[in-house]
């Protein structure tokens, strides 16, 4: 009997078992009714922010060299402050059609009265560029989107103070 004659045996390899796939996480089901929307809060922050801002002021009661913190109701005169302006989408819907077709931008300036409820009223066109393209009328329509904090005098808000508002379409 003869031995051999064949090819040498191949080296054996050990393969570890494949890990079992992890099951997908359970699907999150929406609640039966949505959570109430949180109201927009506009006001003073409890701590100073990282960048300078407009602030709400204050009145100190101390005397001395001028250092130290002030405490008080913030009594004084303050100009109107913008809270909200029209969004790009809102302005896009008001772009005068002929100017949009020609790919022309423009701007307009309005003079309006700031109401205690933060809206603008009695708006009138002061200037529009280019003239006659409809940007003045579009700016008047955009005035409904503006919100301003009314100006104050002796700490009390004033109704009807005039403010100039610029609206621009690129």
DSSP file (Angstrom, degrees, kcal/mol; ACC not computed):
  #  RESIDUE AA STRUCTURE BP1 BP2  ACC     N-H-->O    O-->H-N    N-H-->O    O-->H-N    TCO  KAPPA ALPHA  PHI   PSI    X-CA   Y-CA   Z-CA
    1    1 A X              0   0    0      0, 0.0     2,-0.4     0, 0.0     0, 0.0   0.000 360.0 360.0 360.0 136.1    0.0    0.0    0.0
    2    2 A X        -     0   0    0      2,-0.1     2,-0.3     3,-0.0     0, 0.0  -0.802 360.0-151.5-106.4 145.6    1.4    3.4   -0.9
    3    3 A X        +     0   0    0     -2,-0.4     2,-0.1     2,-0.0     0, 0.0  -0.749  55.0  13.5-111.1 160.6    0.8    6.6    1.1
    4    4 A X        +     0   0    0     -2,-0.3     3,-0.1     1,-0.1    -2,-0.1  -0.440  49.1 138.4  81.5-152.3    0.7   10.2    0.0
    5    5 A X        +     0   0    0      1,-0.4     2,-0.2    -2,-0.1    -1,-0.1   0.233  56.1  93.7  93.5 -13.6    0.4   11.2   -3.5
    6    6 A X  S    S-     0   0    0      1,-0.1    -1,-0.4     3,-0.0     2,-0.1  -0.486  83.8 -82.9-105.1 177.6   -2.1   13.9   -2.9
    7    7 A X        -     0   0    0     -2,-0.2    -1,-0.1     1,-0.1     3,-0.1  -0.433  55.3 -92.9 -75.8 152.6   -1.8   17.7   -2.3
    8    8 A X        -     0   0    0      1,-0.1    -1,-0.1    -2,-0.1     2,-0.1  -0.320  50.2 -96.5 -64.6 152.0   -1.0   18.9    1.2
    9    9 A X        -     0   0    0      1,-0.1    -1,-0.1    -3,-0.1     2,-0.1  -0.381  39.6-110.7 -69.7 144.4   -4.1   19.7    3.3
   10   10 A X        -     0   0    0      1,-0.1     2,-0.1    -3,-0.1    -1,-0.1  -0.425  38.6 -96.1 -74.0 150.5   -5.2   23.3    3.5
   11   11 A X        -     0   0    0     -2,-0.1     2,-0.2     1,-0.1    -1,-0.1  -0.422  42.0-121.3 -66.3 139.9   -4.7   25.2    6.7
   12   12 A X        -     0   0    0     -2,-0.1     2,-0.4    -3,-0.1    -1,-0.1  -0.561  24.3-155.8 -83.1 148.6   -7.9   25.2    8.8
   13   13 A X        -     0   0    0     -2,-0.2     2,-0.6     2,-0.0    -1,-0.0  -0.969   7.0-144.4-126.7 142.9   -9.5   28.5    9.7
   14   14 A X        -     0   0    0     -2,-0.4     2,-0.5     0, 0.0    -2,-0.0  -0.914  13.9-161.8-106.9 123.4  -11.8   29.2   12.7
   15   15 A X        -     0   0    0     -2,-0.6     3,-0.1     3,-0.0     2,-0.1  -0.903  16.6-130.8-106.5 126.8  -14.5   31.7   12.0
   16   16 A X        -     0   0    0     -2,-0.5     3,-0.1     1,-0.1     2,-0.1  -0.400  37.3 -94.0 -70.0 153.7  -16.2   33.3   15.0
   17   17 A X        -     0   0    0      1,-0.1     2,-0.1    -2,-0.1    -1,-0.1  -0.384  43.5-106.2 -67.2 145.6  -20.0   33.2   14.9
   18   18 A X        -     0   0    0      1,-0.1    -1,-0.1    -3,-0.1     2,-0.1  -0.465  38.2-108.0 -70.3 140.4  -21.6   36.4   13.5
   19   19 A X        -     0   0    0     -2,-0.1     2,-0.2     1,-0.1    -1,-0.1  -0.423  36.6-106.8 -68.9 146.1  -23.3   38.6   16.1
   20   20 A X        -     0   0    0      1,-0.1    -1,-0.1    -2,-0.1     2,-0.1  -0.487  39.2-105.0 -70.1 139.4  -27.0   38.5   16.1
   21   21 A X        -     0   0    0     -2,-0.2     2,-0.3     1,-0.1    -1,-0.1  -0.397  34.7-117.0 -66.3 141.5  -28.5   41.7   14.6
   22   22 A X        -     0   0    0      1,-0.1    -1,-0.1    -2,-0.1     3,-0.1  -0.592  32.1-111.0 -77.9 139.1  -30.0   44.0   17.3
   23   23 A X        -     0   0    0     -2,-0.3     3,-0.1     1,-0.1    -1,-0.1  -0.375  39.6 -98.1 -67.4 148.2  -33.7   44.4   16.9
   24   24 A X        -     0   0    0      1,-0.1    -1,-0.1    -3,-0.0     3,-0.1  -0.302  46.6 -95.4 -64.2 151.1  -34.8   47.9   15.9
   25   25 A X        -     0   0    0      1,-0.1    -1,-0.1    -3,-0.1     3,-0.1  -0.305  52.1 -89.1 -64.0 153.2  -36.0   50.2   18.7
   26   26 A X        -     0   0    0      1,-0.1     2,-0.2    -3,-0.1    -1,-0.1  -0.324  49.6-100.1 -63.5 146.7  -39.7   50.3   19.2
   27   27 A X        -     0   0    0     -3,-0.1     2,-0.5     1,-0.1    -1,-0.1  -0.450  32.8-124.4 -70.5 136.4  -41.6   52.9   17.2
   28   28 A X        -     0   0    0     -2,-0.2     2,-0.4    -3,-0.1    -1,-0.1  -0.710  23.5-149.5 -84.7 125.9  -42.5   56.0   19.1
   29   29 A X        -     0   0    0     -2,-0.5     3,-0.1     1,-0.0     2,-0.0  -0.809  17.5-116.9 -99.2 134.4  -46.2   56.7   18.9
   30   30 A X        -     0   0    0     -2,-0.4     4,-0.1     1,-0.1    -1,-0.0  -0.344  36.4-102.0 -66.2 146.9  -47.4   60.3   19.0
   31   31 A X        -     0   0    0      1,-0.1    -1,-0.1     2,-0.1     3,-0.0  -0.289  34.1-107.3 -65.1 158.4  -49.5   61.3   21.9
   32   32 A X  S    S+     0   0    0      1,-0.1     2,-0.4    -3,-0.1    -1,-0.1   0.807 105.6  21.9 -61.0 -29.4  -53.3   61.5   21.3
   33   33 A X  S    S-     0   0    0      3,-0.0    -1,-0.1     0, 0.0     3,-0.1  -0.999  92.8-106.5-138.0 143.4  -53.2   65.3   21.4
   34   34 A X        -     0   0    0     -2,-0.4     3,-0.1     1,-0.1     2,-0.1  -0.224  39.6 -99.0 -67.7 155.3  -50.2   67.6   20.9
   35   35 A X        -     0   0    0      1,-0.1    -1,-0.1    -4,-0.0     3,-0.1  -0.408  50.5 -92.7 -67.7 148.7  -48.6   69.4   23.8
   36   36 A X        -     0   0    0      1,-0.1     2,-0.2    -3,-0.1    -1,-0.1  -0.369  44.1-107.3 -65.1 143.0  -49.7   73.0   24.2
   37   37 A X        -     0   0    0     -3,-0.1     2,-0.2     1,-0.1    -1,-0.1  -0.517  33.7-119.3 -72.3 134.0  -47.5   75.5   22.3
   38   38 A X        -     0   0    0     -2,-0.2    -1,-0.1     1,-0.1     2,-0.1  -0.512  31.2-111.4 -74.1 140.2  -45.4   77.5   24.7
   39   39 A X        -     0   0    0     -2,-0.2     2,-0.4     1,-0.1    -1,-0.1  -0.374  31.0-105.4 -70.9 150.5  -46.0   81.3   24.6
   40   40 A X        -     0   0    0     -2,-0.1     2,-0.6     2,-0.0    -1,-0.1  -0.628  35.7-154.8 -73.8 127.0  -43.3   83.6   23.2
   41   41 A X        -     0   0    0     -2,-0.4     2,-0.5    -3,-0.0    -1,-0.0  -0.927  14.5-179.6-110.6 120.8  -41.7   85.4   26.0
   42   42 A X        +     0   0    0     -2,-0.6     2,-0.3     2,-0.0    41,-0.0  -0.981  38.4  80.5-118.0 124.9  -40.1   88.8   25.3
   43   43 A X  S    S-     0   0    0     -2,-0.5     2,-0.3     0, 0.0    -2,-0.0  -0.960  76.6 -26.1 173.4-157.2  -38.4   90.5   28.2
   44   44 A X        -     0   0    0     -2,-0.3     2,-0.2    12,-0.0    -2,-0.0  -0.615  51.7-130.6 -88.2 141.6  -35.4   90.8   30.4
   45   45 A X        -     0   0    0     -2,-0.3     4,-0.1     2,-0.1    -1,-0.0  -0.606  17.1-125.9 -85.4 150.7  -33.1   87.8   31.0
   46   46 A X  S    S+     0   0    0     -2,-0.2     2,-0.3     2,-0.1    -1,-0.1   0.744  95.3  34.5 -69.9 -20.7  -32.1   87.0   34.5
   47   47 A X  S    S-     0   0    0      0, 0.0    -2,-0.1     0, 0.0     2,-0.0  -0.934  97.5 -93.9-130.5 154.5  -28.4   87.2   33.6
   48   48 A X        -     0   0    0     -2,-0.3     4,-0.1     1,-0.1    -2,-0.1  -0.383  44.2-122.4 -65.6 145.8  -26.4   89.3   31.2
   49   49 A X        -     0   0    0      2,-0.3     4,-0.1     1,-0.1    -1,-0.1  -0.263  23.1-104.8 -81.6 173.0  -25.9   87.8   27.7
   50   50 A X  S    S+     0   0    0      2,-0.1     2,-0.3    -2,-0.1    -1,-0.1   0.682 103.9  48.1 -74.4 -17.1  -22.6   87.2   26.0
   51   51 A X  S    S-     0   0    0      1,-0.0    -2,-0.3     0, 0.0     2,-0.0  -0.880  98.0 -94.0-122.0 155.2  -23.0   90.2   23.7
   52   52 A X        +     0   0    0     -2,-0.3     2,-0.2    -4,-0.1    -2,-0.1  -0.374  50.6 175.3 -66.3 146.3  -24.0   93.8   24.4
   53   53 A X        -     0   0    0     -4,-0.1    -1,-0.1    -2,-0.0    -5,-0.0  -0.678  44.7 -91.4-137.5-169.9  -27.7   94.4   24.0
   54   54 A X        -     0   0    0     -2,-0.2     3,-0.1     2,-0.0    -2,-0.0   0.853  56.9-170.0 -80.9 -36.2  -30.3   97.1   24.4
   55   55 A X        -     0   0    0      1,-0.2    -1,-0.0     2,-0.0   -11,-0.0   0.120  32.6-103.2  68.9 171.1  -31.3   96.2   28.0
   56   56 A X        -     0   0    0      1,-0.2    -1,-0.2    22,-0.0   -12,-0.0   0.391  52.8-134.5-114.5   0.0  -34.2   97.6   29.9
   57   57 A X        -     0   0    0     -3,-0.1     2,-0.3     1,-0.0    -1,-0.2  -0.093  17.7-149.1  79.1-178.4  -32.4  100.0   32.2
   58   58 A X        -     0   0    0     17,-0.2     2,-0.4    16,-0.1    15,-0.1  -0.949  11.4-121.8-178.4 169.6  -32.7  100.7   35.8
   59   59 A X        -     0   0    0     -2,-0.3    12,-0.5    17,-0.0     2,-0.1  -0.986  22.6-145.9-134.7 124.3  -32.3  103.4   38.3
   60   60 A X        -     0   0    0     -2,-0.4    10,-0.1    10,-0.2    12,-0.0  -0.423   9.0-158.5 -85.8 162.4  -29.9  103.3   41.3
   61   61 A X        +     0   0    0     -2,-0.1    -1,-0.1     2,-0.1     2,-0.1   0.342  60.7  97.3-118.3   3.2  -30.5  104.8   44.7
   62   62 A X        -     0   0    0      1,-0.0     2,-0.3     4,-0.0    -2,-0.1  -0.341  56.8-144.8 -92.2 172.6  -26.9  105.0   45.9
   63   63 A X        +     0   0    0     -2,-0.1     2,-0.4     2,-0.0    -2,-0.1  -0.870  48.2  74.5-127.1 163.9  -24.3  107.7   45.9
   64   64 A X  S    S-     0   0    0     -2,-0.3    -2,-0.0     1,-0.1     0, 0.0  -0.957  93.6 -21.0 136.2-153.3  -20.6  107.6   45.4
   65   65 A X  S    S-     0   0    0     -2,-0.4     3,-0.1     1,-0.1    -1,-0.1   0.376  91.3 -96.5 -81.0   4.1  -18.1  107.2   42.6
   66   66 A X  S    S+     0   0    0      1,-0.3     2,-0.3     0, 0.0    -1,-0.1   0.581  83.9 120.9  96.8   9.3  -20.5  105.5   40.2
   67   67 A X        +     0   0    0      2,-0.0    -1,-0.3     0, 0.0     2,-0.2  -0.795  40.7  60.9-106.7 154.0  -19.7  101.9   40.8
   68   68 A X  S    S-     0   0    0     -2,-0.3     2,-0.3    -3,-0.1    -8,-0.1  -0.512  84.1 -63.3 120.3 169.7  -22.2   99.3   41.9
   69   69 A X        -     0   0    0     -2,-0.2     2,-0.3     1,-0.0    -2,-0.0  -0.656  42.9-133.1 -94.4 147.7  -25.4   97.8   40.6
   70   70 A X        -     0   0    0     -2,-0.3     2,-0.4   -10,-0.1   -10,-0.2  -0.713  16.8-165.8 -96.4 149.3  -28.6   99.7   40.1
   71   71 A X        +     0   0    0    -12,-0.5     2,-0.3    -2,-0.3   -13,-0.1  -0.998  34.5  89.6-133.4 136.4  -32.0   98.6   41.3
   72   72 A X  S    S-     0   0    0     -2,-0.4   -12,-0.1   -15,-0.1    -2,-0.0  -0.950  81.1 -67.4 161.5-178.1  -35.3  100.0   40.2
   73   73 A X        -     0   0    0     -2,-0.3   -15,-0.1   -15,-0.1    -1,-0.1   0.480  68.3-109.3 -80.3  -2.0  -38.2   99.9   37.8
   74   74 A X        -     0   0    0      1,-0.2     2,-0.2   -15,-0.1    81,-0.2   0.857  49.7-176.1  78.9  34.3  -36.2  101.2   34.8
   75   75 A X        +     0   0    0     79,-0.1     2,-0.3   -18,-0.0    -1,-0.2  -0.449  31.8  84.5 -70.7 134.9  -37.9  104.5   34.8
   76   76 A X  S    S-     0   0    0     -2,-0.2    79,-1.3   -19,-0.1     2,-0.3  -0.884  79.9 -61.5 156.6 176.0  -36.9  106.7   31.9
   77   77 A X        +     0   0    0     -2,-0.3     2,-0.4    76,-0.2    76,-0.2  -0.683  48.9 179.6 -88.4 140.5  -37.6  107.5   28.3
   78   78 A X  B     -A  152   0A   0     74,-1.9    74,-2.0    -2,-0.3     3,-0.1  -1.000  23.1-125.4-141.6 141.1  -37.0  104.8   25.8
   79   79 A X        -     0   0    0     -2,-0.4     2,-0.1    72,-0.2    70,-0.0  -0.280  45.7 -80.7 -75.6 167.4  -37.5  104.7   22.0
   80   80 A X        -     0   0    0     82,-0.2     2,-0.4    71,-0.1    70,-0.2  -0.428  47.7-152.6 -64.3 145.6  -39.6  102.1   20.2
   81   81 A X  E     -C  149   0B   0     68,-1.7    68,-3.8    -3,-0.1     2,-0.2  -0.980  15.5-117.8-125.1 133.8  -37.8   98.8   19.8
   82   82 A X  E     +C  148   0B   0     -2,-0.4    66,-0.3    66,-0.3     3,-0.1  -0.498  30.2 174.3 -71.6 134.8  -38.5   96.3   17.0
   83   83 A X  E     +     0   0B   0     64,-3.4     2,-0.3     1,-0.4    65,-0.2   0.740  68.3   2.3-103.6 -41.0  -39.7   92.9   18.2
   84   84 A X  E     -C  147   0B   0     63,-1.8    63,-2.4     3,-0.0    -1,-0.4  -0.997  57.1-170.5-151.9 143.9  -40.4   91.3   14.9
   85   85 A X        -     0   0    0     -2,-0.3    61,-0.1    61,-0.2     2,-0.1  -0.751  46.3 -70.5-122.7 175.6  -40.2   92.1   11.2
   86   86 A X        -     0   0    0     -2,-0.2    -1,-0.1    56,-0.1     2,-0.1  -0.375  51.1-121.1 -67.3 146.4  -41.5   90.2    8.1
   87   87 A X     >  -     0   0    0      1,-0.1     4,-2.4    -2,-0.1     5,-0.2  -0.336  26.3-105.1 -78.7 167.7  -39.8   86.9    7.3
   88   88 A X  H  > S+     0   0    0      1,-0.2     4,-2.5     2,-0.2     5,-0.1   0.904 123.3  51.7 -59.3 -41.8  -38.1   86.3    3.9
   89   89 A X  H  > S+     0   0    0      2,-0.2     4,-1.7     1,-0.2    -1,-0.2   0.893 108.9  49.3 -63.3 -40.8  -41.1   84.2    2.9
   90   90 A X  H  > S+     0   0    0      1,-0.2     4,-0.7     2,-0.2    -1,-0.2   0.909 113.4  46.5 -65.7 -41.3  -43.6   86.9    3.8
   91   91 A X  H >X S+     0   0    0     -4,-2.4     3,-0.7     1,-0.2     4,-0.7   0.875 106.9  58.8 -67.3 -36.2  -41.6   89.5    1.8
   92   92 A X  H >< S+     0   0    0     -4,-2.5     3,-0.8     1,-0.3    -1,-0.2   0.894 103.3  51.8 -60.2 -39.7  -41.3   87.1   -1.1
   93   93 A X  H 3< S+     0   0    0     -4,-1.7    -1,-0.3     1,-0.2    -2,-0.2   0.731 111.9  47.8 -69.7 -19.8  -45.1   86.9   -1.4
   94   94 A X  H << S+     0   0    0     -3,-0.7    -1,-0.2    -4,-0.7    -2,-0.2   0.464  77.5 124.8 -98.8  -3.2  -45.3   90.7   -1.4
   95   95 A X  S << S-     0   0    0     -3,-0.8     5,-0.1    -4,-0.7    40,-0.1  -0.381  77.3-103.4 -58.1 126.3  -42.6   91.3   -4.1
   96   96 A X     >  -     0   0    0      1,-0.1     4,-2.6    -2,-0.1     5,-0.2  -0.303  29.2-130.5 -55.1 130.9  -44.3   93.3   -6.8
   97   97 A X  H  > S+     0   0    0      1,-0.2     4,-2.6     2,-0.2     5,-0.2   0.874 103.1  47.3 -56.0 -45.3  -45.0   90.9   -9.7
   98   98 A X  H  > S+     0   0    0      1,-0.2     4,-1.9     2,-0.2    -1,-0.2   0.911 114.1  47.6 -65.8 -41.0  -43.5   93.0  -12.5
   99   99 A X  H  4>S+     0   0    0     34,-0.4     5,-3.4     2,-0.2     4,-0.3   0.888 112.1  50.7 -65.5 -38.4  -40.3   93.7  -10.5
  100  100 A X  H ><5S+     0   0    0     -4,-2.6     3,-1.1     3,-0.2    -2,-0.2   0.918 108.7  51.4 -64.5 -42.7  -40.1   90.0   -9.7
  101  101 A X  H 3<5S+     0   0    0     -4,-2.6    -1,-0.2     1,-0.3    -2,-0.2   0.878 114.0  43.9 -62.0 -37.7  -40.5   89.0  -13.3
  102  102 A X  T 3<5S-     0   0    0     -4,-1.9    -1,-0.3    -5,-0.2    -2,-0.2   0.444 113.5-120.9 -84.3  -0.6  -37.6   91.4  -14.2
  103  103 A X  T < 5 +     0   0    0     -3,-1.1     2,-0.4    -4,-0.3    -3,-0.2   0.917  60.2 153.3  58.4  45.9  -35.6   90.2  -11.3
  104  104 A X      < -     0   0    0     -5,-3.4    -1,-0.2    -6,-0.1     2,-0.2  -0.883  31.1-155.8-108.4 136.7  -35.5   93.7   -9.8
  105  105 A X        +     0   0    0     -2,-0.4     2,-0.3    65,-0.3    65,-0.2  -0.512  19.1 165.9 -96.7 173.1  -35.1   94.4   -6.1
  106  106 A X  E     -D  169   0C   0     63,-1.9    63,-3.4    -2,-0.2     2,-0.3  -0.975  20.4-137.8-170.5-179.7  -36.2   97.6   -4.4
  107  107 A X  E     -DE 168 129C   0     22,-2.8    22,-2.9    -2,-0.3     2,-0.3  -0.977   7.7-165.8-151.0 161.8  -36.8   99.3   -1.1
  108  108 A X  E     -DE 167 128C   0     59,-2.4    59,-2.8    -2,-0.3     2,-0.4  -0.992  11.9-144.0-149.3 151.0  -39.3  101.6    0.6
  109  109 A X  E     -DE 166 127C   0     18,-2.9    17,-3.2    -2,-0.3    18,-1.5  -0.970  18.5-167.6-118.8 133.2  -39.4  103.6    3.8
  110  110 A X  E     -DE 165 125C   0     55,-3.1    55,-2.6    -2,-0.4     2,-0.5  -0.852  17.0-146.4-116.2 152.5  -42.6  104.1    5.8
  111  111 A X  E     +DE 164 124C   0     13,-2.3    13,-1.9    -2,-0.3     2,-0.3  -0.992  35.7 164.7-113.9 121.3  -43.6  106.4    8.6
  112  112 A X  E     -D  163   0C   0     51,-2.7    51,-2.7    -2,-0.5     2,-0.4  -0.830  36.9-115.0-132.7 167.4  -46.0  104.6   11.0
  113  113 A X  E     -DE 162 121C   0      8,-3.0     8,-2.2    -2,-0.3     2,-0.5  -0.899  26.2-133.8-105.0 135.6  -47.4  105.0   14.5
  114  114 A X  E     -DE 161 120C   0     47,-2.5    46,-2.6    -2,-0.4    47,-0.6  -0.793  22.4-152.8 -91.2 124.4  -46.6  102.4   17.2
  115  115 A X    >   -     0   0    0      4,-2.8     3,-1.8    -2,-0.5    35,-0.2  -0.532  27.0-111.3 -93.6 161.8  -49.6  101.2   19.1
  116  116 A X  T 3  S+     0   0    0      1,-0.3    34,-0.2    -2,-0.2    -1,-0.1   0.774 117.9  61.6 -62.7 -26.3  -49.7   99.9   22.7
  117  117 A X  T 3  S-     0   0    0      2,-0.1    -1,-0.3    32,-0.1     3,-0.1   0.291 120.8-108.9 -84.7  12.4  -50.5   96.4   21.3
  118  118 A X  S <  S+     0   0    0     -3,-1.8    30,-2.4     1,-0.3   -35,-0.2   0.335  81.1 120.9  79.9  -1.8  -47.2   96.4   19.4
  119  119 A X        -     0   0    0     28,-0.2    -4,-2.8    -5,-0.1     2,-0.3  -0.409  61.1-119.9 -87.0 167.2  -48.8   96.8   16.0
  120  120 A X  E     +E  114   0C   0     26,-0.4     2,-0.3    23,-0.4    -6,-0.2  -0.818  33.0 174.6-104.0 147.0  -48.2   99.7   13.5
  121  121 A X  E     +E  113   0C   0     -8,-2.2    -8,-3.0    -2,-0.3    23,-0.0  -0.919  53.5  32.7-142.8 170.1  -51.0  101.9   12.2
  122  122 A X  E    S+     0   0C   0     -2,-0.3     2,-0.2   -10,-0.2    -1,-0.1   0.843  75.1 179.7  52.1  40.5  -51.5  105.0   10.1
  123  123 A X  E     -     0   0C   0    -11,-0.1     2,-0.3    -3,-0.1   -11,-0.2  -0.484   7.0-177.9 -75.2 140.8  -48.5  104.0    7.8
  124  124 A X  E     -E  111   0C   0    -13,-1.9   -13,-2.3    -2,-0.2     2,-0.3  -0.985  31.3-105.4-137.0 149.9  -47.7  106.3    4.9
  125  125 A X  E     +E  110   0C   0     -2,-0.3   -15,-0.2   -15,-0.2     3,-0.1  -0.572  33.7 172.5 -76.9 130.1  -45.0  106.0    2.2
  126  126 A X  E     -     0   0C   0    -17,-3.2     2,-0.3     1,-0.4   -16,-0.2   0.773  66.8  -9.3-101.4 -41.5  -42.0  108.2    2.6
  127  127 A X  E     -E  109   0C   0    -18,-1.5   -18,-2.9     9,-0.0    -1,-0.4  -0.989  54.5-170.4-158.5 146.9  -39.7  106.9   -0.1
  128  128 A X  E     -E  108   0C   0     -2,-0.3     2,-0.4   -20,-0.2   -20,-0.2  -0.995  20.0-128.9-143.2 144.2  -39.5  104.1   -2.6
  129  129 A X  E    S+E  107   0C   0    -22,-2.9   -22,-2.8    -2,-0.3     2,-0.1  -0.995  93.2  23.2-138.3 128.9  -36.7  103.0   -4.9
  130  130 A X  S >  S-     0   0    0     -2,-0.4     3,-1.1   -24,-0.3     5,-0.4   0.657  99.4-130.4 -73.1 149.3  -37.0  102.4   -7.8
  131  131 A X  T 3  S+     0   0    0      1,-0.2    -2,-0.1    -3,-0.2    -1,-0.1  -0.339  82.6  20.1 -68.2 147.0  -40.1  104.6   -8.1
  132  132 A X  T 3  S+     0   0    0      1,-0.1    -1,-0.2    -3,-0.0    -3,-0.0   0.477  90.0 104.3  80.4   3.6  -43.2  103.3   -9.8
  133  133 A X  S <  S-     0   0    0     -3,-1.1   -34,-0.4   -35,-0.0   -35,-0.2   0.534  95.1-105.9 -94.6  -7.1  -42.4   99.6   -9.5
  134  134 A X  S  > S+     0   0    0     -4,-0.2     4,-2.0   -36,-0.1     5,-0.1   0.509  83.3 124.2  99.8   4.8  -44.8   98.9   -6.6
  135  135 A X  H  > S+     0   0    0     -5,-0.4     4,-2.2     1,-0.2     5,-0.1   0.816  72.1  57.4 -70.3 -28.0  -42.4   98.6   -3.7
  136  136 A X  H  > S+     0   0    0      2,-0.2     4,-2.0     1,-0.2    -1,-0.2   0.943 109.4  43.5 -64.8 -47.6  -44.2  101.4   -1.8
  137  137 A X  H  > S+     0   0    0      1,-0.2     4,-2.0     2,-0.2    -2,-0.2   0.883 113.5  52.6 -64.8 -38.0  -47.5   99.5   -1.9
  138  138 A X  H  X S+     0   0    0     -4,-2.0     4,-2.0     2,-0.2    -1,-0.2   0.890 108.4  50.5 -65.0 -38.5  -45.7   96.2   -1.0
  139  139 A X  H  X S+     0   0    0     -4,-2.2     4,-1.1     2,-0.2    -2,-0.2   0.895 107.6  53.0 -66.3 -39.3  -44.1   97.9    2.0
  140  140 A X  H  < S+     0   0    0     -4,-2.0     3,-0.5     1,-0.2     4,-0.3   0.902 110.5  47.8 -61.6 -39.6  -47.4   99.2    3.2
  141  141 A X  H >< S+     0   0    0     -4,-2.0     3,-1.0     1,-0.2    -1,-0.2   0.859 109.0  54.7 -67.4 -34.5  -48.8   95.6    3.0
  142  142 A X  H >< S+     0   0    0     -4,-2.0     3,-2.0     1,-0.2     4,-0.5   0.679  85.9  83.1 -72.2 -17.2  -45.7   94.3    4.8
  143  143 A X  G >< S+     0   0    0     -4,-1.1     3,-0.9    -3,-0.5   -23,-0.4   0.760  78.0  68.4 -61.0 -23.2  -46.3   96.8    7.7
  144  144 A X  G <  S+     0   0    0     -3,-1.0    -1,-0.3    -4,-0.3    -2,-0.1   0.712  95.0  56.5 -69.1 -17.8  -48.9   94.3    9.2
  145  145 A X  G <  S+     0   0    0     -3,-2.0    -1,-0.2    -4,-0.1    -2,-0.2   0.648  87.0  97.3 -87.4 -15.0  -46.0   91.9   10.0
  146  146 A X    <   -     0   0    0     -3,-0.9   -26,-0.4    -4,-0.5     2,-0.4  -0.476  50.3-171.7 -77.8 144.5  -44.0   94.4   12.1
  147  147 A X  E     -C   84   0B   0    -63,-2.4   -64,-3.4    -2,-0.2   -63,-1.8  -0.998   4.9-175.7-133.5 132.6  -44.2   94.4   15.9
  148  148 A X  E     -C   82   0B   0    -30,-2.4     2,-0.5    -2,-0.4   -66,-0.3  -0.972  29.9-123.7-127.5 140.6  -42.6   97.1   18.0
  149  149 A X  E     -C   81   0B   0    -68,-3.8   -68,-1.7    -2,-0.4   -33,-0.1  -0.740  46.7-113.2 -75.1 126.5  -42.3   97.6   21.8
  150  150 A X        -     0   0    0     -2,-0.5     9,-0.1   -34,-0.2    -1,-0.1  -0.190  31.4-102.1 -61.5 153.8  -43.9  101.0   22.3
  151  151 A X        -     0   0    0      7,-0.4     7,-2.9   -37,-0.1     2,-0.3  -0.296  37.7-137.3 -68.3 162.4  -41.7  103.8   23.5
  152  152 A X  E     -AB  78 157A   0    -74,-2.0   -74,-1.9     5,-0.3     2,-0.4  -0.905  16.9-168.6-124.1 153.2  -41.8  104.8   27.2
  153  153 A X  E >  S- B   0 156A   0      3,-2.5     3,-1.7    -2,-0.3   -76,-0.2  -0.965  83.8  -9.7-139.3 122.9  -41.9  108.1   29.0
  154  154 A X  T 3  S-     0   0    0     -2,-0.4   -77,-0.1     1,-0.3   -79,-0.1   0.845 131.3 -56.4  54.7  36.1  -41.4  108.1   32.8
  155  155 A X  T 3  S+     0   0    0    -79,-1.3     2,-0.4     1,-0.2    -1,-0.3   0.344 116.3 110.1  84.4  -6.6  -41.6  104.3   32.7
  156  156 A X  E <  S-B  153   0A   0     -3,-1.7    -3,-2.5   -80,-0.0    -1,-0.2  -0.843  72.5-112.1-105.8 138.3  -45.1  104.2   31.0
  157  157 A X  E     -B  152   0A   0     -2,-0.4     2,-0.4    -5,-0.2    -5,-0.3  -0.366  28.4-140.6 -66.8 145.8  -45.6  103.1   27.4
  158  158 A X        -     0   0    0     -7,-2.9     3,-0.4   -43,-0.1    -7,-0.4  -0.909   8.5-140.5-111.1 133.5  -46.7  105.8   25.0
  159  159 A X  S    S+     0   0    0     -2,-0.4   -44,-0.2     1,-0.2    -7,-0.0  -0.746  76.8  16.5 -92.3 137.1  -49.3  105.2   22.3
  160  160 A X  S    S+     0   0    0    -46,-2.6    -1,-0.2    -2,-0.4     2,-0.2   0.583  72.0 156.8  88.5  11.4  -49.0  106.6   18.8
  161  161 A X  E     -D  114   0C   0    -47,-0.6   -47,-2.5    -3,-0.4    -1,-0.2  -0.502  44.3-115.6 -70.9 139.1  -45.3  107.6   18.6
  162  162 A X  E     -D  113   0C   0    -49,-0.2     2,-0.3    -2,-0.2   -49,-0.2  -0.504  34.9-178.8 -79.0 143.3  -44.1  107.8   15.0
  163  163 A X  E     -D  112   0C   0    -51,-2.7   -51,-2.7    -2,-0.2     2,-0.4  -0.988  23.8-129.8-138.4 146.7  -41.4  105.4   13.8
  164  164 A X  E     -D  111   0C   0     -2,-0.3     2,-0.4   -53,-0.2   -53,-0.2  -0.842  25.2-168.0 -97.3 133.5  -39.6  105.1   10.4
  165  165 A X  E     -D  110   0C   0    -55,-2.6   -55,-3.1    -2,-0.4     2,-0.4  -0.985   6.9-155.8-126.9 128.4  -39.5  101.6    9.0
  166  166 A X  E     -D  109   0C   0     -2,-0.4     2,-0.4   -57,-0.2   -57,-0.2  -0.858   7.2-170.3-103.3 138.4  -37.4  100.4    6.0
  167  167 A X  E     -D  108   0C   0    -59,-2.8   -59,-2.4    -2,-0.4     2,-0.4  -0.995   7.4-170.4-127.7 132.3  -38.4   97.4    3.9
  168  168 A X  E     -D  107   0C   0     -2,-0.4     2,-0.5   -61,-0.2   -61,-0.2  -0.976  15.7-165.0-130.8 137.4  -36.0   95.9    1.3
  169  169 A X  E      D  106   0C   0    -63,-3.4   -63,-1.9    -2,-0.4    -2,-0.0  -0.981 360.0 360.0-114.4 118.2  -36.3   93.3   -1.4
  170  170 A X              0   0    0     -2,-0.5   -65,-0.3   -65,-0.2    -1,-0.1   0.507 360.0 360.0 -71.3 360.0  -33.0   92.0   -2.7
